Amino acid sequence: MSPLISRVGTSFGFCRGASAAGAAAGLYSFTSHTFNNATAVGQNGPTLVNCQTAYSSTTWVNNSSYFTTSSGIQIWTVPATGSYRITTIGASGGANNGGTFYPGRPGSGATIIGTFSLTVNTLLNIVVGQMGVYGANGSGGGGGSFVYTG
């Protein structure tokens, strides 16, 4: 699965000591977004072009000040100071569709959910785990999905 980042509450852009006029605008309008593998497969993750195509309905994906990629890591700029709920789900293992070794369905990736106070212009590095594949000796495990700063 894919990391989902969403704003918490109804006061978009407000933070302690901020004025309503200055905080409500933010860098760009944002409610939530699900980051995914943008059709990339394998260990390298998506390119910027993959993501721009997959996220074409967003207003921020074509602005390099707000979004880019580096070696398959998606780098997203937090649009406004506030609370954000981040749901991250690891990828499932590869399916064994009729092979001799370990027949059956793959396990699901682990899910973790947290609410974080983020500051405008913070860069979040987003890694989307890729689903494992089936090989001659069994299925591979799914990749981890995670979000980090720094």
N, C-alpha and C positions, 0 to 999 in steps of 0.2 A: 504494500500500500504506500501511501504518500503522506508527507507532512501537511497538515492543515493548520494554517495560522489565521486566527480571527481576533478582531477587536472585542474587548469585553466591555459591557455597559453601553449606555446611550450617549454619553457626553464625549463625542469624538474629539480627540486632540487636547482635552483638558488635563492639566497637571497642577500640582500645588503651586499657588502663586501666579498662575497664568491668567491672562485676561481672556474673556470670551472671544473677542475679536481676533486676537493673535493666535489663539490655540485652535480654534475651530477649523481653520483653513488646512493646516498640515501641509506636507509637501505635495500630496495628491490624495484623492478620495480613496479610502480603503475600508472595506468591511471584513472580507475574508478571502482566502485563496488557498487552493490545494496545489501544492507543488508536486510534480510527478516526474517520471523518467523521460517525458517528452519524446517517446518512441525509441529512445536509446536502449541498446541491449549490451550486455557484457560489462566488464569491469571499469570501463572508462567514463561512463555517465554521459549526459547530454551536452551538446555544444550550445553556444548562444543561439545559433540559427534554429536548432531543434526547439529550444525553449520559446523563442519569439514566435515560431509557428504554432506551437501547442498552446501558448498563453495569449494569442492574438486578440482576445476580447478584453484584455486588461489595458489600462491607460499608461502603465508605467514600464512595460516590458521593453519598449524600444528606446528608453532613455537610459544611457549608460551611467548616469548619476544615481539611478534608482535600482538597476538590475544589470547583472552581467554573470558570466560563468568563468571558472578557472579550473582546468583539469577535471571537468565533470561536476564540480561543486557550484551550486547556484548561490549567487551572492545578492541578497535583497536588502534594500535600505528601508529601515523602519520609518514610516511616513509621519508619525506624530507620537509624542510622549504619552504613555498610558499603559493600561494593562492589556496583555495579549494572551490568549489561550493557544497553546501549541499542542497539537495532537500528532504524535509520531508513531508510525507503525512500520515495523521491519518487514522485509519481503518474505514471501513463503518459499519453501523449498521446491525443488523441481519435481514434477509429477512423473511417476513411473507408470506409463500406460501399457501394461502388458509385458514388461521385461521380466527376467527371471530373478533378479536380485531385488529384494525388498519391495514386492508389489504393494501398491496402495497409494493413498493420497498423501501429499506433502503436508507438513505442519505449517501452521500460520505463524507469521512474525509476531513478536511481542508488541504490545501497545503501551505507550506512556503518555499521560496528559498532565500538563502543568500550566499554571497561570503565572506570567512573568511581567514585571514592571520594566518596560523598555523605554529608551530615550530616543527622540527624533534623531535621525542620521546614524543610528547604530547599524552596523553591517552584520546581518545574520548570514552565516554560511550554512547552506542546506544541502545535505547529502541524501539522495533517494536510493535505497537499496534495490538491487536488481534481483528478480526471481531466479532461483537456482534452476539448473537444467538437468535433464536426465542423461546419463552417460552409460557406457557399457557395464560399468561396475556399480551402478546405483545412481541415486539422485544427489545433486549438490545442494548444500544449504543456501538459504536466501541471504542476501546482503542486509546489513544494518542500515537503518535510516536514522539520521540525527541532525540536530540543529545546534550550532555553537557560535560564539563570538570570538574575536581575536585571531 
